[in-house]
Amino acid sequence: MPKAQNAVDVNLFAGAGGLAIGLKQAGFRPEFLYEKDPVAQATLKANKLTGSTPPHWEVHKGDVTRVDWTGFSSPVRLLAGGVPCQPFSLAGNHLAQMDGRNQFPALIRAVHALTPQAVLIENVYGLLRSDFARYFEYVLRALRSPSVAPKEQESWQEHDRRLKAKEQSRSYSPEYIVESALLNAADYGIPQIRRRVFIVGVRAPLPVFAFPTPTHSRAALIRDQLTGAYWKRHELRRPASLRTLLPKAPLDDGLLPWATVRDALSSLPHPAKSEEATHLNGCLPNHWRIPGARSYHGHRGSLQDWPSKTLKAGVHGVPGGENTVRLGEKTVRYYTLREAATLQTFPVDYVFEGARLHVTRQIGNAVPPLLASVVGTKLLKLLKTAESRKSSRR
């Protein structure tokens, strides 16, 4: 078990490491990463993302539902996790809390046991659907009062009733101040339209966390394209079709333009002709041409001069028309795995282990490191400011 006196950072449901990379870039030290998928574990190991093995790893193999947190003696600064999204995904079975893959109970149990200074959670925007509203509110309540732990065999509705009763009592004071927001990755410089729910809780009486304001905008990209600055930057002729491009927001909003597929991929070398050829000197890992892409109704691929559509994990098979880019009106091609990782803002030398289906799943399920860094940077600043004020009063 960890015995360090300094507070540690813990990352649950680590996947391929997108959240951990971003938190490291922000200044956190996610030393204990939990992930039960063996292929994703291999990716984490190949990139030396963590130098520590979580307690009793051989017992639970990274399965958060099986971790015995009672022996975790180190204080925890941040407990972060990209909770598996399938129960709430618009592309899934929409079973929410009834889905056996729902891991919010495991996360709530960890918060109860570890009492971290802060909690950071990411999930799909389907979590905000009206059908899931009651469960989402329950999760927020459980995070505000983690000491009110669910009883054995207690349903979430029964647990929620006890949480509501506590909140309605005169002596109620939240243990964590919890805020949530729907963020679009494109608004923070990620070259992808990717809307995700973030939940941040800070232990009272820490200051309330405020989510970072957008730094990039759709309007600014339209401005750059209409003025010609975008096309000049890429040494391209301005398309005549832009004359019909109508902005939906003022063009002088003072923000940077959304990053596009072309912006993100222009620095990458040409992909190898086959997976085998990537082993040659000078070839990027996971960067080879994937044949067989086709366009069909509702899946026409992403435009090169616009942020990419949301990258998909392809749980039920490699996406047929999702992870593609349009080269013309009727021509599409698959993103290479390296290109997909770049659109998710993974480092260019980051290696993904496993077959194409496994890599597609790891990339599509990941939290974009840049987005994690943006949120994490502001959260760490809050924690350090609070600690500095506390030290000055001693």
C-alpha positions in Angstrom: 0.0 0.0 0.0 1.2 3.6 -0.6 2.8 5.2 2.4 3.8 8.6 1.0 3.0 11.7 3.2 2.4 13.9 0.2 -1.1 13.8 -1.4 -1.3 11.6 -4.5 -3.5 11.8 -7.6 -5.5 8.8 -8.7 -7.0 8.1 -12.1 -9.8 5.6 -12.4 -11.0 4.1 -15.8 -7.7 5.3 -17.3 -8.2 3.8 -20.7 -5.5 4.7 -23.1 -4.3 7.6 -20.8 -5.9 10.7 -22.4 -7.1 12.1 -19.1 -3.8 11.2 -17.3 -1.7 12.9 -20.0 -3.8 16.1 -19.8 -3.6 16.1 -16.0 0.2 15.7 -16.2 0.4 18.6 -18.6 -1.7 20.6 -16.1 0.7 19.9 -13.3 -1.0 17.0 -11.5 0.8 13.7 -10.9 -1.6 10.8 -11.6 0.6 8.1 -10.1 -2.0 5.4 -9.6 -3.9 4.5 -12.8 -6.6 1.9 -12.7 -7.7 0.2 -16.0 -9.0 -3.3 -16.4 -8.8 -3.7 -20.2 -5.5 -5.6 -20.9 -4.9 -4.0 -24.2 -5.3 -0.5 -22.7 -3.1 -1.6 -19.9 -0.4 -2.5 -22.5 -0.7 1.0 -24.0 -0.3 2.6 -20.6 2.8 0.5 -19.9 4.3 1.0 -23.4 4.2 4.8 -22.9 5.5 4.6 -19.3 2.6 6.8 -18.2 2.9 5.7 -14.6 5.8 4.6 -12.5 3.7 3.1 -9.7 1.6 -0.1 -9.6 -1.7 0.5 -7.8 -2.2 -1.4 -4.5 -3.1 -5.1 -4.8 -3.0 -4.8 -8.7 -2.8 -8.6 -9.1 -5.9 -9.0 -7.0 -8.2 -6.7 -9.0 -6.4 -6.3 -12.3 -7.4 -2.7 -12.4 -11.1 -3.4 -12.0 -12.3 -0.4 -9.9 -15.3 -2.4 -8.6 -13.0 -4.8 -6.8 -10.5 -2.4 -5.3 -10.3 -2.4 -1.5 -9.7 1.2 -0.7 -9.5 0.8 3.1 -5.8 0.1 2.8 -5.0 3.1 0.7 -3.2 5.2 3.3 -1.9 8.1 1.3 -4.0 11.3 1.2 -5.5 11.9 -2.2 -5.4 15.3 -3.9 -7.4 14.5 -7.0 -9.6 11.5 -7.9 -10.3 11.7 -11.6 -12.0 9.3 -14.0 -13.6 9.1 -17.5 -16.4 6.9 -16.3 -17.4 4.4 -19.0 -19.8 6.1 -21.3 -21.7 3.2 -23.0 -24.7 3.3 -20.6 -25.4 6.9 -21.4 -24.2 7.2 -25.0 -26.6 8.2 -27.7 -25.3 5.3 -29.8 -25.7 2.7 -27.0 -28.6 0.9 -25.5 -29.7 3.8 -23.3 -30.0 1.7 -20.2 -28.2 4.2 -17.9 -28.2 3.0 -14.3 -29.7 -0.4 -15.4 -26.6 -1.1 -17.6 -24.1 -3.5 -16.0 -21.3 -1.3 -17.3 -22.5 1.7 -15.3 -19.5 2.6 -13.1 -20.8 5.6 -11.2 -21.4 3.4 -8.1 -17.8 2.4 -8.1 -16.7 6.0 -8.5 -18.9 7.1 -5.6 -17.6 4.3 -3.5 -14.0 5.5 -4.2 -14.9 9.1 -3.2 -16.5 7.9 0.0 -13.4 5.9 0.9 -10.6 8.2 -0.3 -12.2 11.7 0.6 -10.0 13.4 -2.1 -9.5 17.2 -2.1 -11.1 17.3 -5.6 -13.0 15.0 -8.0 -13.0 15.3 -11.8 -15.3 13.3 -13.9 -15.9 13.2 -17.7 -18.7 11.5 -19.6 -20.8 11.7 -22.8 -23.4 14.5 -23.2 -26.1 11.8 -23.4 -25.9 11.8 -19.6 -27.9 15.1 -19.7 -30.8 13.6 -21.6 -34.2 14.0 -19.9 -34.5 10.2 -19.6 -31.4 10.2 -17.4 -32.1 13.4 -15.4 -33.0 11.8 -12.2 -30.0 9.6 -12.2 -27.7 12.5 -13.1 -29.1 14.5 -10.2 -28.6 11.5 -7.9 -24.9 11.3 -8.9 -24.4 15.0 -8.1 -26.1 14.5 -4.7 -24.0 11.5 -3.9 -20.9 13.5 -4.7 -22.0 16.4 -2.5 -22.4 14.0 0.5 -20.2 10.9 -0.1 -20.3 10.1 3.7 -23.9 9.0 3.1 -22.7 5.8 1.5 -25.1 3.3 -0.2 -26.0 0.3 1.9 -25.5 -3.2 0.8 -28.3 -4.2 -1.7 -29.8 -0.7 -1.5 -31.1 0.6 -4.8 -30.0 4.0 -6.1 -33.5 5.3 -5.6 -33.4 4.3 -1.9 -30.0 5.8 -1.5 -31.2 9.0 -3.3 -34.1 9.3 -0.8 -31.6 9.3 2.1 -29.4 11.8 0.4 -32.4 14.1 -0.2 -33.4 13.8 3.4 -29.9 14.9 4.5 -30.0 17.9 2.1 -33.4 19.0 3.5 -32.2 18.9 7.1 -31.5 22.2 8.9 -28.0 21.1 9.7 -27.1 20.2 6.2 -23.8 21.4 4.8 -22.3 19.9 1.6 -19.1 18.0 2.0 -18.2 18.8 -1.6 -19.1 21.8 -3.8 -20.1 20.2 -7.1 -20.3 21.9 -10.4 -21.0 20.4 -13.9 -20.8 21.8 -17.4 -21.2 20.6 -21.0 -18.0 21.5 -22.8 -17.4 21.4 -26.6 -13.7 20.4 -27.2 -13.6 22.6 -30.3 -14.1 25.7 -28.1 -10.7 25.0 -26.4 -8.6 24.4 -29.5 -9.2 20.7 -30.1 -9.8 20.1 -33.8 -13.0 18.1 -33.2 -16.7 18.8 -32.4 -16.8 16.7 -29.2 -19.4 17.6 -26.5 -18.7 16.1 -23.1 -20.1 16.5 -19.6 -17.5 17.4 -16.9 -18.3 17.2 -13.2 -15.9 18.8 -10.7 -16.3 18.6 -7.0 -14.0 20.3 -4.4 -14.1 19.5 -0.8 -15.7 22.2 1.4 -14.7 24.8 2.4 -12.5 25.1 -0.8 -13.6 27.9 -3.2 -16.2 27.0 -5.9 -14.7 25.8 -9.1 -15.5 27.7 -12.2 -15.0 26.0 -15.6 -12.7 27.7 -18.1 -14.2 30.0 -20.6 -13.9 29.1 -24.3 -10.8 30.3 -26.1 -11.8 29.4 -29.7 -15.0 29.9 -31.7 -16.9 28.9 -34.8 -17.4 32.6 -35.7 -13.7 33.2 -35.6 -13.1 30.3 -38.0 -15.7 31.6 -40.4 -14.1 35.1 -40.1 -10.7 33.7 -41.0 -12.1 31.8 -44.0 -14.2 34.7 -45.3 -11.3 37.1 -45.1 -9.0 34.6 -46.7 -6.5 34.4 -43.8 -7.2 30.7 -43.3 -6.6 29.8 -47.0 -3.5 31.9 -47.2 -2.1 30.0 -44.1 -2.6 26.7 -45.9 -1.5 28.1 -49.3 -4.9 27.3 -50.9 -7.2 29.2 -53.1 -10.4 30.4 -51.3 -13.3 28.2 -52.5 -16.1 30.1 -54.3 -18.7 28.2 -52.2 -17.8 30.3 -49.2 -20.0 33.1 -50.5 -23.0 31.2 -49.1 -21.4 30.7 -45.7 -23.5 32.6 -43.2 -22.2 33.2 -39.7 -24.5 32.4 -36.7 -22.5 34.6 -34.3 -20.6 37.9 -34.5 -17.3 37.5 -36.3 -15.4 39.9 -33.9 -15.8 37.9 -30.7 -12.1 38.2 -29.9 -11.5 34.5 -29.8 -9.2 32.3 -31.8 -10.7 30.3 -34.7 -11.7 26.7 -34.2 -8.9 24.3 -35.2 -9.7 22.3 -38.3 -8.8 18.8 -39.6 -6.4 20.4 -42.0 -4.8 22.5 -39.2 -4.3 19.4 -37.1 -3.0 16.9 -39.8 -1.0 19.1 -42.1 2.2 18.5 -40.0 2.0 14.8 -40.2 4.0 12.9 -42.9 2.3 10.8 -45.5 1.0 7.6 -44.0 2.6 4.2 -44.8 1.0 2.1 -47.4 0.3 -0.8 -45.0 0.5 -1.6 -41.3 3.6 -3.7 -41.9 5.4 -0.7 -43.6 5.1 1.3 -40.3 8.0 -0.7 -38.9 10.3 0.9 -41.4 12.7 3.7 -40.3 11.0 7.1 -40.2 7.4 5.8 -40.2 5.1 7.0 -37.4 3.5 4.3 -35.3 -0.2 3.6 -36.0 0.0 5.6 -39.2 -0.9 3.6 -42.3 -3.6 3.8 -45.0 -6.7 1.9 -44.1 -8.7 0.7 -47.2 -12.4 0.3 -47.6 -13.9 3.6 -46.5 -17.2 4.5 -48.0 -19.8 7.2 -47.6 -23.5 6.5 -46.8 -26.5 8.4 -45.6 -25.8 10.0 -42.2 -22.1 9.1 -42.3 -20.5 11.3 -44.9 -17.2 11.9 -43.1 -15.7 15.1 -41.8 -14.8 18.2 -43.8 -11.1 19.0 -44.0 -11.6 22.7 -43.3 -13.8 22.3 -40.3 -13.3 20.6 -36.9 -13.7 16.8 -37.2 -16.9 15.1 -36.3 -16.8 13.3 -33.0 -14.5 10.4 -33.2 -16.2 7.1 -32.3 -14.9 4.1 -30.4 -16.5 1.5 -32.7 -17.4 -0.8 -29.9 -19.6 -2.8 -32.3 -17.0 -2.9 -35.0 -14.7 -0.4 -36.7 -17.0 2.5 -37.7 -18.0 2.3 -41.4 -18.5 5.9 -42.1 -17.8 7.7 -38.8 -14.0 8.1 -38.6 -13.5 9.3 -42.1 -12.6 12.5 -43.8 -14.1 13.8 -47.1 -11.6 14.4 -49.9 -14.2 15.6 -52.3 -18.0 15.6 -52.8 -18.1 11.8 -53.2 -14.7 10.6 -52.0 -13.8 9.7 -48.4 -11.0 7.9 -46.7 -10.5 6.6 -43.1 -8.4 8.6 -40.8 -5.2 6.7 -40.0 -5.1 5.7 -36.3 -2.3 8.3 -35.9 -4.5 11.0 -37.4 -7.4 10.1 -35.1 -5.0 10.3 -32.1 -3.8 13.7 -33.3 -7.4 14.9 -33.6 -7.8 13.8 -30.0 -4.5 15.8 -29.2 -2.4 12.8 -28.1 1.3 13.4 -28.5 2.6 12.4 -31.9 4.9 9.7 -30.5 2.3 8.1 -28.3 2.0 4.4 -29.1 -1.3 2.5 -29.0 -1.1 -1.3 -28.5 -3.5 -3.8 -30.0 -5.2 -4.5 -33.3 -7.0 -1.8 -35.3 -10.3 -2.4 -33.5 -8.6 -2.1 -30.1 -6.8 1.1 -31.0 -9.9 2.6 -32.5 -11.7 1.9 -29.2 -8.9 3.3 -27.1 -8.8 6.6 -29.1 -12.5 7.0 -29.5 -13.1 6.5 -25.8 -10.3 8.8 -24.6 -10.6 12.2 -23.0 -8.7 14.6 -25.3 -5.5 15.4 -23.4 -5.7 19.1 -24.3 -9.2 19.4 -22.9 -8.2 17.6 -19.7 -5.2 19.9 -19.4 -7.4 23.1 -19.8 -9.8 21.9 -17.1 -7.0 20.5 -14.9 -4.9 23.7 -15.1 -7.7 25.7 -13.6 -8.5 23.1 -11.0 -4.9 22.8 -9.8 -4.6 26.6 -9.6 -7.7 26.6 -7.3 -6.2 23.9 -5.1 -2.8 25.6 -4.9 -4.3 29.0 -4.1 -6.4 27.5 -1.3 -3.4 25.7 0.1 -1.3 28.9 0.0 -4.0 30.8 1.9 -4.2 28.0 4.4 -0.4 28.0 5.0 -0.3 31.8 5.4 -2.9 31.6 8.2 -0.9 29.1 10.2 
